[in-house]
Amino acid sequence: MYLSDQSPRRHRPGALCTATIFAAATLLSIAFAGCGRNSGEKTDGIKSPGATPPAANATGDSGSAPSKLRVALVMSGPRSDNGWNSSAAKALEAIKTELAVPEEDVKSVDNQKDATSQAKSLEDFAAKKFNLVFGHGTEYEAAALKIESNFPNTMFVISSGSKVGKNTMPIIFRLEDGAYLEGMLAAGLSKTGKIGCVGATKEAPLERIFAAFERGAKVINPKIEVIPPTYTGDWDDANKAKQQALALLNQGADVIMQDVDSAAKGVFTAVQEFNKSHMGAAWALGTNGDQNAVAPDVVVASAPIYTDKAFVAIAKQAKAGTLKANDTPFGMKDGVIDFIVNPALKSKISVQLLSDIESTRKSIIDGSIDVLKEKQ
């Protein structure tokens, strides 16, 4: 274990592993790998540093530059989640600002909870001649692939998707890069030798994120016990997330990673209440966005997704007419995924552990470590 001289009091039970945040995402949130979810069109905004990640895809026709860029975003959850959806709404605003897209050509809807409303939102925007439509979550992929042929001049971009169509493409957020570092931190901070994760739905992106979290943890402590991830089945219900987190804490986990979008606050509340009632020092980790300030007394670090960098890079290609459907991932080396220690709790982490994490972070960026592999 890596314990600083100022480590919090020993406590017991009670993770990744959910979701961004606020940052991204910061993303998230997160990141995933994450997933997302008022009807009514609206955009919120933020200025983004704008990066130039990997090539993405373009409009859906011959590749000539579109006469006019119109961008839409569909989210399954609230844009106020400080994570997955919040980061996407801000990314849309970044596109509007950086590419000087008129207000009337940048639209979004959130809280599209069911498959019918999600599919209809994608179709409605395409029918209104939006040539770049983001579906923020894997849940939009099947619908986009089904309708893409009807809208050849619209590129459907699916966050955390996995399939490339004619004019449908995924954005693969390698939130695993940040999760791996969070695993290292969790193992180094844990006094009980047990850590865990809380996710919303059991799906491939979250499973990969939690697996990377475990691999990172075992680099620091090969004997660390990573309690199997627990899932709430809901991205928005904070009480469900709280109960799952409490269950992990009562099993002995003292660091919890989560990827549950707006329900993340439930995990943080569980850790706060546990610490008060047990005179302990359990910790939580943020994802998808920089969630350090959401619960600064317990969120020791976050793995945000800078969704704006990916969205802007793709939108630039769409505007230039060079976007082609592809599945190039966006990770830490592209500046889309990050790892941020909470300054208010940095003193709880040993200098050696911080050094090891930073060294690994640099190795992920330069490509000498691939966190998707079992052994480094």
KOLPA-134268 format. One record per residue (C-alpha): residue number from 1; residue in one letter; chain; x, y, z. Coordinates in steps of 0.02 Angstrom, whole numbers, plus 32768, in hexadecimal, padded with zeros to 4 digits. Example, Ala and Ser with C-alpha at 12.3 -4.5 7.8 and 13.67 -1.06 7.14 Angstrom:
<rs>
+------+-------+------+------+------+------+
: gumi : torke : zafi :    u :    v :    w :
+------+-------+------+------+------+------+
:    1 :     a :    A : 8267 : 7F1F : 8186 :
:    2 :     s :    A : 82AC : 7FCB : 8165 :
+------+-------+------+------+------+------+
</rs>
This chain:
<rs>
+------+-------+------+------+------+------+
: gumi : torke : zafi :    u :    v :    w :
+------+-------+------+------+------+------+
:    1 :     m :    A : 8000 : 8000 : 8000 :
:    2 :     y :    A : 8034 : 80B2 : 7FE1 :
:    3 :     l :    A : 7FFD : 8117 : 8076 :
:    4 :     s :    A : 802F : 81C7 : 809C :
:    5 :     d :    A : 8058 : 81FE : 814B :
:    6 :     q :    A : 7FB7 : 8262 : 8144 :
:    7 :     s :    A : 7F48 : 81D2 : 810F :
:    8 :     p :    A : 7E97 : 81DA : 8151 :
:    9 :     r :    A : 7E5F : 816D : 81E1 :
:   10 :     r :    A : 7E4B : 80B9 : 81BC :
:   11 :     h :    A : 7D9E : 8085 : 818D :
:   12 :     r :    A : 7D51 : 7FF0 : 813F :
:   13 :     p :    A : 7CE8 : 7FBE : 80AB :
:   14 :     g :    A : 7CAD : 8001 : 801A :
:   15 :     a :    A : 7CCD : 8069 : 7E92 :
:   16 :     l :    A : 7D0D : 80BB : 7DAF :
:   17 :     c :    A : 7CC3 : 8076 : 7DCA :
:   18 :     t :    A : 7C31 : 811B : 7D58 :
:   19 :     a :    A : 7C32 : 818D : 7D1E :
:   20 :     t :    A : 7C93 : 8265 : 7CEE :
:   21 :     i :    A : 7C7A : 82E3 : 7D61 :
:   22 :     f :    A : 7C7D : 8369 : 7D39 :
:   23 :     a :    A : 7CFC : 838C : 7CC4 :
:   24 :     a :    A : 7CCE : 8336 : 7C25 :
:   25 :     a :    A : 7C9B : 830F : 7C3B :
:   26 :     t :    A : 7D1B : 8328 : 7CA9 :
:   27 :     l :    A : 7CFF : 8287 : 7C64 :
:   28 :     l :    A : 7CC2 : 8277 : 7C78 :
:   29 :     s :    A : 7C77 : 8221 : 7CED :
:   30 :     i :    A : 7CCD : 81FD : 7CD5 :
:   31 :     a :    A : 7CDC : 81A2 : 7C23 :
:   32 :     f :    A : 7CC4 : 8135 : 7C03 :
:   33 :     a :    A : 7C95 : 80DD : 7BB0 :
:   34 :     g :    A : 7C16 : 8131 : 7C08 :
:   35 :     c :    A : 7B67 : 8140 : 7BD1 :
:   36 :     g :    A : 7AED : 81CB : 7BC9 :
:   37 :     r :    A : 7A34 : 81F8 : 7BCF :
:   38 :     n :    A : 78E6 : 8372 : 7BCE :
:   39 :     s :    A : 78A8 : 8365 : 7B39 :
:   40 :     g :    A : 78B2 : 840A : 7ADF :
:   41 :     e :    A : 7944 : 844E : 7A7F :
:   42 :     k :    A : 79C8 : 84AB : 7ADD :
:   43 :     t :    A : 7A83 : 84C0 : 7AE3 :
:   44 :     d :    A : 7AF7 : 84EA : 7B72 :
:   45 :     g :    A : 7BA6 : 8524 : 7B5C :
:   46 :     i :    A : 7C5A : 852A : 7B8B :
:   47 :     k :    A : 7CF7 : 855D : 7B38 :
:   48 :     s :    A : 7D65 : 84CB : 7B0F :
:   49 :     p :    A : 7E1E : 84C0 : 7AF2 :
:   50 :     g :    A : 7DFB : 845E : 7A54 :
:   51 :     a :    A : 7E72 : 83D3 : 7A26 :
:   52 :     t :    A : 7E95 : 8375 : 7988 :
:   53 :     p :    A : 7E7D : 82BE : 79B0 :
:   54 :     p :    A : 7E74 : 8231 : 7932 :
:   55 :     a :    A : 7E15 : 823B : 7890 :
:   56 :     a :    A : 7D5B : 8222 : 789C :
:   57 :     n :    A : 7CD1 : 8219 : 781B :
:   58 :     a :    A : 7C7F : 8293 : 77AC :
:   59 :     t :    A : 7BD7 : 82BA : 7760 :
:   60 :     g :    A : 7B8B : 8220 : 7712 :
:   61 :     d :    A : 7B9D : 8242 : 765A :
:   62 :     s :    A : 7C29 : 8254 : 75DC :
:   63 :     g :    A : 7C9D : 82AE : 7654 :
:   64 :     s :    A : 7C8A : 835D : 760C :
:   65 :     a :    A : 7C7E : 83E7 : 768D :
:   66 :     p :    A : 7BCE : 8406 : 76CA :
:   67 :     s :    A : 7B85 : 84AE : 769B :
:   68 :     k :    A : 7B54 : 84C8 : 774F :
:   69 :     l :    A : 7B82 : 846F : 77EF :
:   70 :     r :    A : 7AEE : 8448 : 785E :
:   71 :     v :    A : 7B12 : 83E9 : 78FE :
:   72 :     a :    A : 7A9B : 8393 : 7976 :
:   73 :     l :    A : 7AAF : 8331 : 7A17 :
:   74 :     v :    A : 7A3A : 82B2 : 7A68 :
:   75 :     m :    A : 7A55 : 8281 : 7B1D :
:   76 :     s :    A : 79FD : 8201 : 7B88 :
:   77 :     g :    A : 7A17 : 8259 : 7C2F :
:   78 :     p :    A : 7A17 : 830A : 7C74 :
:   79 :     r :    A : 7A98 : 8387 : 7C39 :
:   80 :     s :    A : 7AAC : 83B8 : 7CF0 :
:   81 :     d :    A : 7AFE : 8314 : 7D28 :
:   82 :     n :    A : 7BAD : 835C : 7D3E :
:   83 :     g :    A : 7BED : 82CB : 7CD8 :
:   84 :     w :    A : 7BC4 : 826B : 7C3A :
:   85 :     n :    A : 7B35 : 82D6 : 7BF7 :
:   86 :     s :    A : 7B74 : 837B : 7C3B :
:   87 :     s :    A : 7C18 : 8363 : 7BDE :
:   88 :     a :    A : 7BBD : 833F : 7B3B :
:   89 :     a :    A : 7B51 : 83DB : 7B4A :
:   90 :     k :    A : 7BED : 8442 : 7B67 :
:   91 :     a :    A : 7C43 : 83ED : 7AD5 :
:   92 :     l :    A : 7BB4 : 8420 : 7A63 :
:   93 :     e :    A : 7BC9 : 84D3 : 7A9D :
:   94 :     a :    A : 7C83 : 84C5 : 7A79 :
:   95 :     i :    A : 7C5B : 8493 : 79C6 :
:   96 :     k :    A : 7BEA : 852B : 79B4 :
:   97 :     t :    A : 7C6F : 859F : 79F9 :
:   98 :     e :    A : 7D0C : 855B : 79A7 :
:   99 :     l :    A : 7CBF : 853C : 78FB :
:  100 :     a :    A : 7C50 : 85D7 : 78FF :
:  101 :     v :    A : 7BB3 : 8572 : 78DE :
:  102 :     p :    A : 7B14 : 85DD : 78E9 :
:  103 :     e :    A : 7AA5 : 85C1 : 7980 :
:  104 :     e :    A : 7A17 : 857E : 7915 :
:  105 :     d :    A : 7A88 : 84F6 : 78D0 :
:  106 :     v :    A : 7ABB : 84B0 : 7979 :
:  107 :     k :    A : 7A31 : 8455 : 79D7 :
:  108 :     s :    A : 7A20 : 83D0 : 7A5D :
:  109 :     v :    A : 79A1 : 836E : 7AC3 :
:  110 :     d :    A : 79C1 : 8313 : 7B66 :
:  111 :     n :    A : 7963 : 8299 : 7BD5 :
:  112 :     q :    A : 7933 : 8227 : 7B45 :
:  113 :     k :    A : 7913 : 8194 : 7BB8 :
:  114 :     d :    A : 78CD : 810C : 7B48 :
:  115 :     a :    A : 78FF : 80BC : 7AA3 :
:  116 :     t :    A : 786B : 8107 : 7A46 :
:  117 :     s :    A : 7890 : 81BB : 7A75 :
:  118 :     q :    A : 794A : 81A1 : 7A58 :
:  119 :     a :    A : 7930 : 815E : 79A8 :
:  120 :     k :    A : 78AF : 81E4 : 797F :
:  121 :     s :    A : 7924 : 826E : 79B6 :
:  122 :     l :    A : 79AE : 822E : 7944 :
:  123 :     e :    A : 7935 : 8220 : 78B2 :
:  124 :     d :    A : 78E6 : 82CB : 78D1 :
:  125 :     f :    A : 798E : 8324 : 78CD :
:  126 :     a :    A : 79C4 : 82C8 : 7831 :
:  127 :     a :    A : 791E : 82F2 : 77DC :
:  128 :     k :    A : 793F : 83A9 : 7806 :
:  129 :     k :    A : 79E2 : 839A : 77A5 :
:  130 :     f :    A : 7A5A : 839B : 7836 :
:  131 :     n :    A : 7AF2 : 834C : 77E4 :
:  132 :     l :    A : 7B4B : 831F : 7886 :
:  133 :     v :    A : 7AE3 : 82CC : 790E :
:  134 :     f :    A : 7B31 : 828E : 79AF :
:  135 :     g :    A : 7AD8 : 8204 : 7A0F :
:  136 :     h :    A : 7B29 : 820A : 7AB9 :
:  137 :     g :    A : 7B2E : 8155 : 7AF0 :
:  138 :     t :    A : 7B34 : 80A3 : 7AAE :
:  139 :     e :    A : 7A77 : 809D : 7AB5 :
:  140 :     y :    A : 7A6F : 8106 : 7A15 :
:  141 :     e :    A : 7AD7 : 8093 : 79A9 :
:  142 :     a :    A : 7A54 : 8016 : 796F :
:  143 :     a :    A : 79D9 : 80A1 : 7943 :
:  144 :     a :    A : 7A5C : 8102 : 78E1 :
:  145 :     l :    A : 7A91 : 8069 : 787D :
:  146 :     k :    A : 79DB : 8044 : 7857 :
:  147 :     i :    A : 79B2 : 80EF : 7810 :
:  148 :     e :    A : 7A59 : 8127 : 77C6 :
:  149 :     s :    A : 7A2B : 80F3 : 7714 :
:  150 :     n :    A : 7996 : 8167 : 7719 :
:  151 :     f :    A : 7A06 : 81FB : 7740 :
:  152 :     p :    A : 7AA6 : 81E8 : 76DA :
:  153 :     n :    A : 7AD8 : 829D : 76F8 :
:  154 :     t :    A : 7AD6 : 828C : 77B5 :
:  155 :     m :    A : 7B65 : 8242 : 7817 :
:  156 :     f :    A : 7B29 : 81EF : 78B7 :
:  157 :     v :    A : 7BB1 : 81F0 : 793C :
:  158 :     i :    A : 7B94 : 817B : 79CF :
:  159 :     s :    A : 7BF1 : 8199 : 7A71 :
:  160 :     s :    A : 7C38 : 80F6 : 7AB6 :
:  161 :     g :    A : 7BF7 : 809A : 7A1E :
:  162 :     s :    A : 7C52 : 8009 : 79CE :
:  163 :     k :    A : 7C16 : 7FF5 : 791A :
:  164 :     v :    A : 7C41 : 8052 : 787B :
:  165 :     g :    A : 7BB7 : 8065 : 77FB :
:  166 :     k :    A : 7BAA : 80C1 : 7756 :
:  167 :     n :    A : 7B88 : 8165 : 77AD :
:  168 :     t :    A : 7B87 : 812F : 7862 :
:  169 :     m :    A : 7C23 : 8130 : 78CC :
:  170 :     p :    A : 7C52 : 8116 : 7981 :
:  171 :     i :    A : 7CB7 : 8185 : 79F4 :
:  172 :     i :    A : 7D1E : 810E : 7A5A :
:  173 :     f :    A : 7D50 : 8164 : 7AFB :
:  174 :     r :    A : 7DE0 : 8105 : 7B4A :
:  175 :     l :    A : 7DAB : 812E : 7BFA :
:  176 :     e :    A : 7E0D : 8092 : 7C28 :
:  177 :     d :    A : 7EA9 : 8100 : 7C26 :
:  178 :     g :    A : 7E66 : 8167 : 7CB6 :
:  179 :     a :    A : 7E18 : 80D2 : 7D0D :
:  180 :     y :    A : 7EBF : 8079 : 7D11 :
:  181 :     l :    A : 7F0F : 810B : 7D6E :
:  182 :     e :    A : 7E7A : 8112 : 7DE3 :
:  183 :     g :    A : 7E98 : 805B : 7E08 :
:  184 :     m :    A : 7F4C : 807F : 7E36 :
:  185 :     l :    A : 7F13 : 810A : 7EAA :
:  186 :     a :    A : 7E8B : 809E : 7EF9 :
:  187 :     a :    A : 7F03 : 8011 : 7F20 :
:  188 :     g :    A : 7F83 : 8087 : 7F68 :
:  189 :     l :    A : 7F05 : 80DF : 7FD7 :
:  190 :     s :    A : 7EA7 : 8046 : 8014 :
:  191 :     k :    A : 7EC6 : 8011 : 80C7 :
:  192 :     t :    A : 7E4C : 7F80 : 80C5 :
:  193 :     g :    A : 7E94 : 7F31 : 8029 :
:  194 :     k :    A : 7DE8 : 7F38 : 7FD7 :
:  195 :     i :    A : 7DA6 : 7FAC : 7F51 :
:  196 :     g :    A : 7D0D : 7FAA : 7EDF :
:  197 :     c :    A : 7CA8 : 7FF5 : 7E52 :
:  198 :     v :    A : 7BF4 : 802D : 7E37 :
:  199 :     g :    A : 7BB1 : 8033 : 7D85 :
:  200 :     a :    A : 7B07 : 805B : 7D3A :
:  201 :     t :    A : 7AED : 7FD2 : 7CB9 :
:  202 :     k :    A : 7B57 : 7F3A : 7C99 :
:  203 :     e :    A : 7B96 : 7F5A : 7BEA :
:  204 :     a :    A : 7C3A : 7F47 : 7B8D :
:  205 :     p :    A : 7C7E : 7FF8 : 7BA3 :
:  206 :     l :    A : 7C65 : 7FF5 : 7C60 :
:  207 :     e :    A : 7CAB : 7F45 : 7C6E :
:  208 :     r :    A : 7D49 : 7F7D : 7C13 :
:  209 :     i :    A : 7D59 : 8015 : 7C82 :
:  210 :     f :    A : 7D48 : 7FAF : 7D21 :
:  211 :     a :    A : 7DC2 : 7F2E : 7CE0 :
:  212 :     a :    A : 7E43 : 7FB6 : 7CC1 :
:  213 :     f :    A : 7E24 : 7FF8 : 7D71 :
:  214 :     e :    A : 7E4B : 7F4C : 7DB7 :
:  215 :     r :    A : 7EE9 : 7F38 : 7D4D :
:  216 :     g :    A : 7F29 : 7FE0 : 7D89 :
:  217 :     a :    A : 7F04 : 7FB3 : 7E3D :
:  218 :     k :    A : 7F66 : 7F11 : 7E31 :
:  219 :     v :    A : 7FFF : 7F6A : 7DF0 :
:  220 :     i :    A : 800A : 7FBE : 7E99 :
:  221 :     n :    A : 7FCC : 7F2F : 7F04 :
:  222 :     p :    A : 7FC0 : 7E84 : 7EB0 :
:  223 :     k :    A : 7F5F : 7E44 : 7F47 :
:  224 :     i :    A : 7EDB : 7ECC : 7F45 :
:  225 :     e :    A : 7E2A : 7E88 : 7F49 :
:  226 :     v :    A : 7DBD : 7EDA : 7EC6 :
:  227 :     i :    A : 7D0A : 7EB1 : 7EF4 :
:  228 :     p :    A : 7CA8 : 7E84 : 7E55 :
:  229 :     p :    A : 7C52 : 7F1E : 7E0B :
:  230 :     t :    A : 7B9F : 7F3D : 7E40 :
:  231 :     y :    A : 7B1E : 7F8B : 7DCC :
:  232 :     t :    A : 7A87 : 7FF8 : 7DF3 :
:  233 :     g :    A : 7A2C : 7FE4 : 7D4E :
:  234 :     d :    A : 7A0E : 80A0 : 7D4A :
:  235 :     w :    A : 7A7A : 8135 : 7D16 :
:  236 :     d :    A : 7A16 : 81B7 : 7D77 :
:  237 :     d :    A : 79DA : 8169 : 7E1A :
:  238 :     a :    A : 7A51 : 81AA : 7E9F :
:  239 :     n :    A : 79FE : 8144 : 7F28 :
:  240 :     k :    A : 7A1F : 80A1 : 7ECE :
:  241 :     a :    A : 7AD4 : 80D3 : 7EB6 :
:  242 :     k :    A : 7AE0 : 8102 : 7F6D :
:  243 :     q :    A : 7A9E : 8059 : 7FA5 :
:  244 :     q :    A : 7B16 : 7FFA : 7F35 :
:  245 :     a :    A : 7BA7 : 8062 : 7F75 :
:  246 :     l :    A : 7B75 : 8044 : 8029 :
:  247 :     a :    A : 7B71 : 7F89 : 8006 :
:  248 :     l :    A : 7C24 : 7F90 : 7FC7 :
:  249 :     l :    A : 7C5A : 7FF8 : 805B :
:  250 :     n :    A : 7C0B : 7F7B : 80D1 :
:  251 :     q :    A : 7C6C : 7EF0 : 807B :
:  252 :     g :    A : 7D0E : 7F48 : 80A7 :
:  253 :     a :    A : 7D33 : 7FAF : 800C :
:  254 :     d :    A : 7D7E : 8056 : 8038 :
:  255 :     v :    A : 7D94 : 80A0 : 7F8A :
:  256 :     i :    A : 7D03 : 80A0 : 7F0E :
:  257 :     m :    A : 7D07 : 80CB : 7E57 :
:  258 :     q :    A : 7C63 : 80EE : 7DFE :
:  259 :     d :    A : 7C1E : 8105 : 7D50 :
:  260 :     v :    A : 7B66 : 8131 : 7D69 :
:  261 :     d :    A : 7B53 : 81DD : 7D1B :
:  262 :     s :    A : 7AE1 : 8251 : 7D7E :
:  263 :     a :    A : 7ACB : 81CA : 7E04 :
:  264 :     a :    A : 7B81 : 81E2 : 7E38 :
:  265 :     k :    A : 7B4C : 8256 : 7EC3 :
:  266 :     g :    A : 7AFD : 81C0 : 7F18 :
:  267 :     v :    A : 7BA6 : 8169 : 7F20 :
:  268 :     f :    A : 7BF9 : 8203 : 7F67 :
:  269 :     t :    A : 7B6F : 8217 : 7FE9 :
:  270 :     a :    A : 7B83 : 8162 : 801D :
:  271 :     v :    A : 7C3C : 817A : 803C :
:  272 :     q :    A : 7C1F : 821C : 809B :
:  273 :     e :    A : 7B9B : 81CD : 810B :
:  274 :     f :    A : 7C03 : 8131 : 8125 :
:  275 :     n :    A : 7C98 : 8197 : 815D :
:  276 :     k :    A : 7C2E : 81F8 : 81DA :
:  277 :     s :    A : 7BDE : 815E : 8226 :
:  278 :     h :    A : 7C7A : 80F2 : 822A :
:  279 :     m :    A : 7CFD : 8177 : 824F :
:  280 :     g :    A : 7D51 : 8138 : 81B3 :
:  281 :     a :    A : 7DA8 : 8172 : 8118 :
:  282 :     a :    A : 7D5C : 8125 : 807E :
:  283 :     w :    A : 7D76 : 8178 : 7FD7 :
:  284 :     a :    A : 7D19 : 818B : 7F32 :
:  285 :     l :    A : 7D57 : 81A6 : 7E81 :
:  286 :     g :    A : 7D09 : 8212 : 7DFA :
:  287 :     t :    A : 7CF4 : 81E5 : 7D42 :
:  288 :     n :    A : 7CBB : 8231 : 7C9E :
:  289 :     g :    A : 7CD7 : 82E0 : 7CE2 :
:  290 :     d :    A : 7D40 : 8335 : 7D66 :
:  291 :     q :    A : 7CD3 : 830F : 7DFB :
:  292 :     n :    A : 7D52 : 833F : 7E7F :
:  293 :     a :    A : 7CEF : 83DA : 7EB0 :
:  294 :     v :    A : 7C49 : 837D : 7EBA :
:  295 :     a :    A : 7C7B : 832B : 7F5E :
:  296 :     p :    A : 7D28 : 8371 : 7F85 :
:  297 :     d :    A : 7D32 : 8319 : 802D :
:  298 :     v :    A : 7D29 : 826A : 7FE2 :
:  299 :     v :    A : 7D4D : 8270 : 7F27 :
:  300 :     v :    A : 7E08 : 825B : 7F26 :
:  301 :     a :    A : 7E1F : 825E : 7E69 :
:  302 :     s :    A : 7DBE : 825D : 7DC6 :
:  303 :     a :    A : 7DD5 : 8216 : 7D18 :
:  304 :     p :    A : 7D7E : 8293 : 7CA7 :
:  305 :     i :    A : 7D53 : 8283 : 7BF0 :
:  306 :     y :    A : 7D71 : 8324 : 7B90 :
:  307 :     t :    A : 7CE1 : 8303 : 7B1B :
:  308 :     d :    A : 7CF6 : 83AE : 7ACB :
:  309 :     k :    A : 7D9E : 837E : 7A7F :
:  310 :     a :    A : 7D55 : 82E5 : 7A29 :
:  311 :     f :    A : 7CB6 : 833D : 79F1 :
:  312 :     v :    A : 7D13 : 83D4 : 79AD :
:  313 :     a :    A : 7D91 : 836A : 7950 :
:  314 :     i :    A : 7D05 : 8309 : 78FC :
:  315 :     a :    A : 7CA1 : 83A7 : 78D5 :
:  316 :     k :    A : 7D39 : 83F9 : 7885 :
:  317 :     q :    A : 7D49 : 8367 : 780E :
:  318 :     a :    A : 7C8F : 836A : 77E9 :
:  319 :     k :    A : 7C99 : 8423 : 77C0 :
:  320 :     a :    A : 7D2E : 8405 : 774E :
:  321 :     g :    A : 7CD6 : 8375 : 76F9 :
:  322 :     t :    A : 7D5F : 82F9 : 772A :
:  323 :     l :    A : 7D02 : 8296 : 77AF :
:  324 :     k :    A : 7CF3 : 81DC : 778C :
:  325 :     a :    A : 7CA6 : 8159 : 77FD :
:  326 :     n :    A : 7D2E : 8109 : 7868 :
:  327 :     d :    A : 7D4D : 80C2 : 7914 :
:  328 :     t :    A : 7DF0 : 8118 : 7944 :
:  329 :     p :    A : 7DF4 : 8123 : 7A04 :
:  330 :     f :    A : 7E0F : 81C1 : 7A69 :
:  331 :     g :    A : 7E7B : 81A7 : 7B04 :
:  332 :     m :    A : 7EF4 : 81F9 : 7B7A :
:  333 :     k :    A : 7F76 : 8210 : 7AF2 :
:  334 :     d :    A : 7EF8 : 8277 : 7A90 :
:  335 :     g :    A : 7ED2 : 82E6 : 7B25 :
:  336 :     v :    A : 7E1F : 82A5 : 7B2E :
:  337 :     i :    A : 7E34 : 823D : 7BCC :
:  338 :     d :    A : 7E88 : 8280 : 7C69 :
:  339 :     f :    A : 7EAC : 8258 : 7D1E :
:  340 :     i :    A : 7E9E : 82E5 : 7D9E :
:  341 :     v :    A : 7EC7 : 82D8 : 7E56 :
:  342 :     n :    A : 7E59 : 8340 : 7ECA :
:  343 :     p :    A : 7ECD : 83CA : 7F0C :
:  344 :     a :    A : 7E6E : 83CD : 7FB1 :
:  345 :     l :    A : 7E9B : 8316 : 7FD2 :
:  346 :     k :    A : 7F44 : 8309 : 7F81 :
:  347 :     s :    A : 7F99 : 8304 : 802B :
:  348 :     k :    A : 7F43 : 825E : 804B :
:  349 :     i :    A : 7FA8 : 820D : 7FC0 :
:  350 :     s :    A : 805E : 81DE : 7FD7 :
:  351 :     v :    A : 80E0 : 8236 : 7F6D :
:  352 :     q :    A : 811B : 818D : 7F2B :
:  353 :     l :    A : 806D : 815A : 7EF3 :
:  354 :     l :    A : 8052 : 8200 : 7E9C :
:  355 :     s :    A : 80F9 : 81EB : 7E45 :
:  356 :     d :    A : 80CF : 813A : 7E0C :
:  357 :     i :    A : 8027 : 8172 : 7DC8 :
:  358 :     e :    A : 8073 : 8205 : 7D6B :
:  359 :     s :    A : 80F8 : 8196 : 7D20 :
:  360 :     t :    A : 8073 : 811D : 7CE5 :
:  361 :     r :    A : 800D : 81AC : 7CA0 :
:  362 :     k :    A : 80A0 : 81E2 : 7C35 :
:  363 :     s :    A : 80B8 : 8130 : 7BF9 :
:  364 :     i :    A : 8002 : 8125 : 7BC5 :
:  365 :     i :    A : 8014 : 81C7 : 7B64 :
:  366 :     d :    A : 80B3 : 8192 : 7B0B :
:  367 :     g :    A : 806A : 80E7 : 7AE4 :
:  368 :     s :    A : 80E4 : 807D : 7B47 :
:  369 :     i :    A : 8054 : 803E : 7BB3 :
:  370 :     d :    A : 7FAF : 7FFF : 7B6D :
:  371 :     v :    A : 7F35 : 7FEF : 7BFC :
:  372 :     l :    A : 7EC3 : 7F7F : 7B96 :
:  373 :     k :    A : 7F41 : 7EF3 : 7BA5 :
:  374 :     e :    A : 7F42 : 7E80 : 7C3A :
:  375 :     k :    A : 7FFC : 7E8F : 7C5A :
:  376 :     q :    A : 806C : 7F26 : 7C4A :
+------+-------+------+------+------+------+
</rs>
